[in-house]
Structure formats: C-alpha cells, structure tokens
Amino acid sequence: MTALRPPIHVVWSTDQIDLSDPFQRRWYIQQVLTHGRAEDIRTLNLDEVAAVLDEMILPEDVRSLWRRFLETRHAQG
C-alpha cells in the first residue's frame, strides 16, 4: 500500500488515500486537477495525467484547460 495523507483543500472526505489502488489514484488525480494548488499539481506525473484525463469526471472547463496544456506540452517536448 502506498498511503498518502492528502491536503484538506484537495480531499476533505478522508485522511488517507491508497495510491497503489488504481481507482483511488485516478480519483486523487481528479481531485488535484480540480481543487489543487500549484504545489499539489507539481507532485503529479503529467504523463500519467495525460493517460487518464479522458477517464476522469471533470468540469468541462477544467478538462479543456488540462487537455490544451498537455497538448502544448507534448508539442514542445
């Protein structure tokens, strides 16, 4: 088990997340993309975010912002 104690501004419904569980990992990424601060986002693997972005339930403006960012990042790299 890879336990994480998430910041309260990102996850307020639990005090621990098992990042080795694929469901909990995607859910945590979704929470960070929606509610995270810059320091929270820096902890994410952006290649992983790109791989699971379409599987997440996100507000359309959040999904659009991340899709454009990731496409731009991929085009530059």
C-alpha positions as CSV (number, residue, x, y, z in Angstrom):
1,M,0.0,0.0,0.0
2,T,1.3,3.4,-0.9
3,A,-0.5,5.7,1.6
4,L,-0.8,9.4,1.1
5,R,-2.2,11.9,3.5
6,P,-3.8,14.5,1.1
7,P,-4.1,18.2,1.9
8,I,-7.5,19.1,3.2
9,H,-8.1,21.6,0.4
10,V,-7.8,18.8,-2.1
11,V,-9.5,15.9,-0.3
12,W,-11.8,16.6,2.6
13,S,-13.7,13.3,2.8
14,T,-10.8,11.1,4.0
15,D,-7.4,11.5,5.7
16,Q,-5.6,8.7,3.7
17,I,-5.5,7.5,0.1
18,D,-4.0,4.3,-1.2
19,L,-2.2,5.3,-4.3
20,S,-1.5,1.7,-5.2
21,D,-5.2,1.3,-5.8
22,P,-5.9,2.4,-9.4
23,F,-9.4,3.7,-8.6
24,Q,-8.1,5.8,-5.7
25,R,-5.1,7.0,-7.6
26,R,-7.3,8.3,-10.5
27,W,-9.7,9.8,-8.1
28,Y,-6.9,11.7,-6.3
29,I,-5.5,13.0,-9.6
30,Q,-9.0,14.2,-10.4
31,Q,-9.3,16.0,-7.1
32,V,-5.9,17.6,-7.6
33,L,-6.7,18.8,-11.1
34,T,-10.0,20.3,-9.8
35,H,-9.0,21.6,-6.4
36,G,-5.2,21.6,-6.1
37,R,-2.8,24.4,-5.8
38,A,0.4,24.7,-7.8
39,E,2.3,22.8,-5.1
40,D,-0.2,19.9,-5.4
41,I,-0.1,19.9,-9.2
42,R,3.7,19.7,-9.1
43,T,3.5,16.4,-7.4
44,L,1.6,14.8,-10.3
45,N,3.2,12.8,-13.1
46,L,2.0,14.7,-16.2
47,D,2.4,11.7,-18.4
48,E,0.0,9.8,-16.1
49,V,-2.4,12.7,-16.1
50,A,-2.4,12.7,-19.9
51,A,-3.1,8.9,-20.0
52,V,-6.1,9.1,-17.6
53,L,-7.5,12.5,-18.4
54,D,-10.4,11.2,-20.5
55,E,-11.4,8.6,-17.8
56,M,-12.0,11.3,-15.2
57,I,-15.1,13.1,-14.3
58,L,-14.1,16.8,-14.6
59,P,-15.9,20.1,-15.2
60,E,-15.6,20.8,-18.9
61,D,-13.6,24.0,-18.4
62,V,-11.1,22.1,-16.2
63,R,-10.8,19.2,-18.7
64,S,-10.4,21.7,-21.6
65,L,-7.7,23.6,-19.8
66,W,-5.7,20.4,-19.0
67,R,-6.2,19.0,-22.5
68,R,-4.8,22.2,-24.0
69,F,-1.9,22.3,-21.6
70,L,-0.9,18.7,-22.1
71,E,-1.2,19.0,-25.9
72,T,1.0,22.1,-25.8
73,R,3.5,20.4,-23.5
74,H,3.6,17.4,-25.8
75,A,4.1,19.6,-28.9
76,Q,7.0,21.4,-27.3
77,G,8.7,18.4,-25.9
